Amino acid sequence: MLIAMLAVLVGFALLIWSADRFVDGAAATAYHAGMPSLLIGMVIVGFGTSAPEMVVSAMAALDGSPELALGNALGSNIVNTGLILGVTALIMPIMVHSKIVRRELPLLILICLGAGLMLWDNAVLRWEAALLLIGFFALIGWSVFSAIRDRGDALATDFDQEIREHTMPLAKAIFWLAVGLIVLVASSRLLVWGAVTIAESLGVSDLIIGLTIIALGTSLPELASSVIAVRKGEHDIAIGNIVGSNMFNILAVVGIAGLIEPLTNLSQQVLTRDWGTMMLLMVMLLFMAYGFRGQGRINRLEGFGLLSIFIIYNSYLAFSVLTGSA
């Protein structure tokens, strides 16, 4: 048990470090290749910040723990929206200027609704996972199209400034890209082993571990990047990272895991409790960011509301584990 806990801590530390190196290396390599800043931000950085969830979930599915992968995807979206956006908005209200972000939010709602339909029969079969991955590649294509068309968007300005600040020589960028990817895979396997071992020792399901410990740990890069972005006045990057990550989590994380190992005989609570909480947060985010009565913004009160839902949800999970009803 002690070794497993140490494996989780070391795995998280290496995962966060390697994900950061991987994103920096990939973004700098793409910048040297002449890729537009908006495209780097939407595709490379967006993909990179979701890399921990993707790799951890793939390793979990390969190790025969697909429920941990599903819990990671749903739990990460709950962490991203409830905890990260909630805390970020409490630090400083988030203004939404980008038309791209506003276009992505309804798409995020549709993706989450599609996931709910798949979970209706308490399973995600291989063909359904394949559909999610097709949707993921379609999203990448749409992101490329949007980046080319909307170069003057507020999000493009933020990304251009951010990427110029973090540029590095090409050789160094390729080095960190390779090292980051290798350590990312290795740390993910270590983390999954430790998490599954802890779950077995405590008699807790892989799903609960994925929804809580793994989801929180793999979402730490988004927390750091969002808080830093808002403090620098790059509000659209902060919310854009979260929206993009949430879409990637459903399409790619669940898609990859379900393709490797179909998720069957899931608890009804996955739909009613976990997906339901995620969907509530997504709808709240949509209304806040659109600002139907004016400019979209997430103020401190709304941030507190998002954070409160996150706390209530996790308190319920803890109560369920303690009473044996999880």
QUIRACOR-V780782 format. One record per pair of residues at least 6 apart in sequence whose C-alpha atoms are under 8 Angstrom apart, sorted by the first residue. I is the first residue (numbers start at 0). GAP is how many residues later the second one is. D is the distance in Angstrom with one decimal. If there is no record, write none. Layout:
BEGIN
I|GAP|D  I|GAP|D
END
This chain:
BEGIN
0|196|7.2  0|197|6.2  0|200|6.9  2|191|7.7  3|189|7.4  3|190|4.2  3|191|7.0  3|193|6.2  3|194|6.3  4|189|6.2  4|190|7.7  4|193|7.1  5|188|7.8  6|183|6.0  6|184|6.1  6|186|7.7  6|187|5.3  7|182|7.0  7|183|4.8  7|184|7.7  7|186|5.2  7|187|6.4  8|182|7.8  9|177|7.8  9|181|7.8  10|176|4.7  10|177|6.4  10|179|5.6  10|180|4.7  11|175|7.3  11|179|6.7  11|205|6.2  11|206|7.5  13|169|7.0  13|170|7.2  13|173|5.8  14|37|6.7  14|168|7.3  14|169|5.4  14|172|5.5  14|173|6.6  14|203|7.7  15|36|7.8  15|202|7.5  15|204|7.1  15|205|6.3  16|163|7.9  17|161|7.5  17|162|4.4  17|163|6.9  17|165|5.8  17|166|5.3  18|29|6.9  18|30|6.9  18|32|6.9  18|33|6.6  18|161|6.2  18|162|7.6  18|165|6.3  18|202|7.6  19|29|7.9  19|160|7.6  19|201|7.3  20|155|5.6  20|156|6.6  20|158|7.7  20|159|5.2  21|26|7.0  21|154|6.1  21|155|4.6  21|156|7.3  21|157|7.4  21|158|4.3  21|159|6.0  22|21|7.3  22|22|5.9  22|25|5.1  22|26|7.1  22|154|7.3  23|142|7.2  23|149|7.2  23|152|7.5  23|153|7.5  24|147|7.5  24|148|4.2  24|149|6.0  24|150|7.3  24|151|5.1  24|152|4.4  25|18|6.7  25|19|7.9  25|147|6.9  25|148|7.4  25|151|5.6  26|13|6.1  26|14|7.8  26|17|6.2  26|18|6.6  26|136|7.4  27|135|7.6  27|138|7.5  27|139|5.4  27|140|6.2  27|141|7.8  27|142|7.1  27|145|5.7  28|141|6.0  28|144|5.6  28|145|6.5  29|10|6.7  30|6|7.2  30|9|7.4  30|132|8.0  30|136|7.8  31|138|6.6  35|111|7.6  35|112|7.8  36|119|6.6  36|122|5.8  36|123|5.0  36|126|6.9  37|109|5.5  37|113|6.8  37|117|7.0  37|118|4.7  37|119|7.9  37|121|5.9  37|122|6.9  38|104|7.3  38|105|6.1  38|108|5.1  38|109|7.4  40|118|5.9  41|101|6.5  41|105|7.6  41|202|7.5  42|97|6.7  42|100|6.8  42|101|7.5  45|195|6.2  45|198|5.9  45|199|6.2  46|198|7.5  46|201|7.3  48|172|6.4  48|173|6.5  48|192|7.9  48|196|6.9  49|195|5.7  49|198|6.7  49|199|6.9  51|132|7.1  51|136|7.3  51|166|5.5  51|167|8.0  52|19|6.8  52|20|7.0  52|23|7.9  52|162|7.8  52|165|5.8  52|166|7.8  52|196|7.1  52|200|6.4  53|195|7.4  53|198|6.8  53|199|4.8  53|202|7.5  54|129|7.5  54|130|6.4  54|133|6.4  55|13|7.3  55|129|7.9  55|132|4.9  55|133|6.9  55|135|7.7  55|136|6.7  56|9|7.4  56|11|7.1  56|12|4.2  56|13|7.6  56|15|7.0  56|196|6.3  56|197|7.8  56|199|7.7  56|200|5.9  57|11|7.3  57|195|7.6  57|198|6.3  57|199|5.3  57|202|7.5  58|129|6.9  58|130|6.0  58|133|7.0  59|6|5.9  59|8|6.4  59|9|6.0  59|129|7.9  59|132|6.1  59|197|7.7  60|7|7.9  60|8|6.6  60|196|5.3  60|197|7.7  60|199|6.1  60|200|5.7  61|198|6.6  61|199|7.2  63|197|7.2  64|131|8.0  64|141|6.9  65|191|6.2  65|192|7.2  65|195|6.3  65|196|7.3  65|197|6.1  66|139|5.8  66|140|4.9  66|143|7.5  66|196|6.8  66|199|7.9  67|138|4.7  67|139|4.7  67|140|7.5  67|141|6.7  67|142|4.5  67|143|7.6  68|138|7.7  68|141|6.5  68|184|7.3  68|185|6.9  68|188|6.3  69|137|7.0  69|140|7.2  69|183|7.8  69|184|5.9  69|187|7.6  70|135|7.8  70|136|4.9  70|137|6.7  70|138|7.4  70|139|4.3  70|140|4.3  70|141|7.9  70|144|7.4  71|135|7.9  71|138|4.4  71|139|5.3  71|140|7.8  71|142|6.0  71|143|4.8  72|138|7.8  72|142|7.2  72|176|5.2  72|177|6.2  72|180|6.2  72|181|6.5  73|137|6.7  73|175|7.6  73|176|7.5  73|200|6.8  73|201|6.7  73|204|6.8  74|135|6.9  74|136|4.2  74|137|6.4  74|140|5.1  74|141|7.6  74|199|7.6  74|203|8.0  75|135|7.2  75|139|4.5  75|140|6.6  75|142|7.3  75|143|6.0  75|170|7.7  75|173|7.6  76|168|7.8  76|169|5.3  76|172|7.2  76|201|6.6  77|199|7.3  77|200|5.4  77|203|7.2  77|232|6.9  78|136|7.0  78|137|6.4  78|140|7.0  78|231|7.1  79|139|6.7  79|142|7.2  79|143|7.5  79|162|6.1  79|166|7.5  80|161|7.0  80|200|6.5  80|201|7.4  80|204|7.6  80|225|7.0  81|199|6.8  81|224|4.6  81|225|4.8  81|226|7.6  81|227|6.5  81|228|5.0  82|223|7.0  82|224|5.2  82|227|6.1  83|138|7.5  83|139|5.3  83|142|7.5  84|141|7.8  84|154|7.5  84|157|7.9  84|218|6.6  84|221|7.5  84|222|7.9  85|216|7.5  85|217|4.0  85|218|5.8  85|219|7.4  85|220|5.2  85|221|4.7  86|216|6.6  86|217|7.6  86|220|6.8  87|6|7.7  87|138|6.9  87|139|5.5  87|142|7.3  87|215|7.5  88|209|6.2  88|210|6.0  88|211|5.4  88|213|7.8  88|214|5.0  88|215|7.9  89|209|7.4  89|210|4.6  89|211|7.7  89|213|5.7  89|214|6.7  90|209|7.7  91|138|6.9  91|139|7.4  91|207|7.7  91|208|7.2  92|204|6.9  92|205|5.6  92|206|4.5  92|207|5.8  93|136|7.0  93|141|5.7  93|145|7.9  93|203|5.4  93|204|5.0  93|205|6.5  94|140|5.9  94|141|7.3  94|194|8.0  94|200|7.7  94|201|6.1  94|202|4.3  94|203|6.6  95|139|6.6  95|140|5.8  95|143|7.7  95|193|6.1  95|194|7.8  95|199|7.2  95|200|5.1  95|201|5.5  96|57|6.2  96|58|7.8  96|139|6.6  96|198|7.6  96|199|7.2  97|55|6.1  97|56|5.2  97|57|5.6  97|138|6.2  98|54|7.0  98|55|7.9  99|46|7.4  99|50|7.9  99|53|7.5  99|55|7.6  100|135|7.5  100|138|7.7  100|139|5.9  100|142|7.5  101|187|7.2  101|188|6.5  103|139|7.3  103|140|8.0  104|138|6.9  104|181|6.0  105|180|7.3  107|135|7.2  107|138|7.4  107|139|5.8  107|174|7.8  108|170|7.7  108|173|6.6  108|174|7.1  110|136|7.0  110|139|7.3  110|140|7.7  111|138|7.2  111|167|6.8  112|166|7.8  114|135|7.2  115|155|6.7  115|159|6.8  117|6|6.0  117|10|7.1  118|151|7.7  118|152|6.2  119|151|6.9  121|142|6.6  121|143|5.9  121|144|4.8  121|145|6.4  121|146|6.2  121|148|7.7  121|149|7.5  122|139|7.7  122|140|5.3  122|141|4.4  122|142|6.1  122|143|5.9  123|134|6.4  123|138|6.0  123|139|5.0  123|140|6.4  124|133|6.5  124|134|7.8  124|137|4.9  124|138|6.2  124|139|7.2  125|132|5.7  125|133|4.9  125|134|7.8  125|135|7.5  125|136|5.3  126|132|7.6  127|127|7.8  127|130|7.9  128|125|6.8  128|126|4.2  128|127|6.9  128|128|7.8  128|129|5.1  128|130|5.4  128|133|7.9  129|125|6.2  129|128|8.0  129|129|6.4  130|124|7.6  131|118|7.5  131|119|4.7  131|120|6.8  131|122|7.6  131|123|5.2  132|118|5.7  132|119|5.7  132|122|5.3  132|123|7.1  134|116|6.4  135|112|6.9  135|115|5.2  135|116|6.0  146|9|8.0  149|6|7.8  153|82|7.3  154|81|5.6  154|82|6.4  157|76|5.7  157|78|7.3  157|79|6.7  158|78|7.1  194|14|6.9  194|19|7.6  195|10|6.5  195|13|7.9  198|6|6.1  198|7|6.2  198|10|6.7  203|117|7.1  204|121|7.9  207|109|7.7  207|118|7.7  211|102|7.6  221|19|7.0  221|20|7.0  224|13|7.0  225|11|7.3  225|12|4.3  225|13|7.3  225|15|7.3  225|16|8.0  226|11|7.3  228|6|6.3  228|8|6.4  228|9|5.6  229|8|6.2  276|36|7.4  280|25|6.9  280|28|8.0  287|8|6.2  287|9|6.0  287|10|5.7  287|14|7.8  288|7|4.4  288|8|5.4  288|9|6.6  289|6|4.7  289|7|7.6  290|6|6.5  316|9|7.0  319|6|4.7
END
